[in-house]
Structure formats: C-alpha cells, structure tokens
C-alpha cells in the first residue's frame, strides 16, 4: 500500500528513482545496501545515511537536484538569493539545491519558511518526483 501520510525514508526514495531510471526488473529486489550503493554510483547520494533514515526537505532537495544532473548549477555559490527565513544557516550547496527545487516547482513552500529539517511524506515525495520528471522531459 502507498500510505501517503507516512514519512519517506532513504531506501524507498532511492529505489523509486532507480526504478524510474532503469526499470523495475533489476531494482525491486535489491537489498537496502545495494540501493544505497547504486545511488552513490549514480552520484545521487553523497552522504552516509542509514537505510531507514527519514528524508528531510533539505536532503530531498539535494538528491533530486543530483538526480536531474543539476548539482553543478546548485553549487554556484553567489547566484542564489532565497527569501525563506529559515535557510541562512545551511550550506551554500543546500541553498542552491533548495533554490532550484523550489524555483522549478519540484518542492512547494507555504509561507516564508522552507522547513529544511521537516520530513518529507511519501505523498510529497511522489508529487515532487513527478514534478521533477516533468522538468526533465522539457529538455
């Protein structure tokens, strides 16, 4: 079952991205460790994370921007000016990923806070992945 209100964790998110990229046949049966390994090989995951770790909005932004191949753009330090009141303490790479993810409509924001540490639900992740795929198809 989908369980849209549950928090998404690292392995289901990465497995979904692997299935979208490579198909379900080889990726549905991968172990959690293999999913993490493949995501690192693809360059989507650079952090050392536990398979069952919840995915925050900040981490989701980084992963989805890497998945889209936009990390170099996200790392351009001086071009992003975020109006969110709660992102100043974040690294410039996080701010670049957040700026791209929100600017492209991949992640939505209500109000003046991005809430970088808030966990992404499965429904939010599904919506955001669909938005990201729509972005990728426009090239």
C-alpha positions in Angstrom: 0.0 0.0 0.0 1.1 3.6 -0.7 0.5 5.1 2.8 0.8 8.7 1.6 1.0 10.3 5.0 3.9 8.3 6.3 7.4 9.7 6.2 9.6 8.6 3.3 12.9 7.0 4.2 16.1 6.9 2.2 15.9 3.5 0.6 12.3 3.7 -0.8 13.1 7.2 -2.2 16.3 6.0 -3.9 14.7 2.7 -5.0 11.9 4.7 -6.7 14.5 6.8 -8.6 16.4 3.7 -9.6 13.2 2.1 -10.9 12.3 5.3 -12.9 15.8 5.4 -14.4 16.4 1.7 -15.0 13.1 -0.1 -14.8 11.7 -2.3 -12.0 13.1 -5.7 -13.1 16.5 -5.3 -11.5 15.8 -2.8 -8.9 12.8 -4.1 -7.0 14.7 -7.0 -5.4 17.9 -5.0 -4.4 18.9 -5.1 -0.8 18.9 -1.8 1.1 22.7 -1.7 1.0 22.7 -2.3 -2.8 20.2 0.6 -3.3 22.5 2.9 -1.3 25.5 1.7 -3.3 23.8 2.2 -6.7 22.6 5.6 -5.7 26.1 6.6 -4.7 27.4 5.2 -8.0 24.9 7.3 -9.9 26.1 10.4 -7.9 22.6 11.0 -6.3 23.8 10.2 -2.8 27.0 11.6 -1.3 26.0 11.4 2.4 26.5 8.3 4.5 22.9 7.5 5.7 21.1 4.7 7.4 18.7 2.9 5.1 15.7 3.7 7.4 16.6 7.4 7.9 13.8 9.8 7.2 14.4 12.2 4.3 14.2 15.8 5.2 13.3 18.5 2.7 16.9 19.7 2.6 18.2 16.1 1.8 15.4 15.6 -0.7 16.4 18.8 -2.5 20.0 17.6 -2.8 19.0 14.1 -4.0 16.5 15.3 -6.6 18.8 18.0 -8.0 21.6 15.5 -8.3 19.2 13.1 -10.0 18.3 15.8 -12.6 22.0 16.4 -13.2 21.9 20.0 -11.9 24.3 19.7 -9.0 27.0 21.9 -10.7 24.4 24.6 -11.1 23.3 24.2 -7.4 27.0 24.6 -6.3 27.3 28.1 -7.9 27.7 30.0 -4.6 26.8 33.5 -5.3 23.8 33.3 -7.6 21.1 32.2 -5.1 19.1 34.6 -3.0 16.5 32.7 -1.0 13.7 34.6 0.6 13.0 31.9 3.2 13.6 32.9 6.7 15.0 29.6 7.9 17.7 28.7 5.4 20.6 31.1 6.3 22.5 28.5 8.5 22.5 26.0 5.6 25.5 25.4 3.4 25.6 27.2 0.0 25.2 23.8 -1.7 22.0 23.1 0.2 20.7 26.6 -0.5 21.4 26.1 -4.2 19.6 22.8 -4.3 16.7 24.3 -2.4 16.6 27.3 -4.7 16.5 25.1 -7.8 14.0 22.6 -6.3 11.5 25.4 -5.3 12.2 27.5 -8.3 11.4 24.6 -10.7 8.3 23.8 -8.8 9.6 20.4 -7.6 9.0 21.3 -4.0 6.3 23.6 -2.8 6.5 26.1 0.0 3.8 27.8 2.0 4.8 31.0 3.7 8.2 32.3 4.4 9.8 29.2 5.8 11.2 26.3 3.8 11.4 24.0 6.8 14.6 22.2 5.7 14.5 19.7 8.6 10.9 18.7 8.2 10.5 15.1 7.0 9.0 14.6 3.5 5.9 12.4 3.4 5.5 9.7 0.8 2.8 11.8 -0.9 5.1 14.8 -1.1 7.9 12.7 -2.5 5.7 11.2 -5.2 4.4 14.6 -6.2 7.9 16.1 -6.2 9.3 13.2 -8.3 6.5 13.7 -10.9 7.3 17.4 -11.0 11.0 16.6 -11.4 10.3 14.2 -14.2 8.1 16.8 -15.9 11.0 19.2 -15.7 13.4 16.7 -17.1 11.2 15.9 -20.0 11.2 19.5 -21.1 14.8 19.4 -22.3 
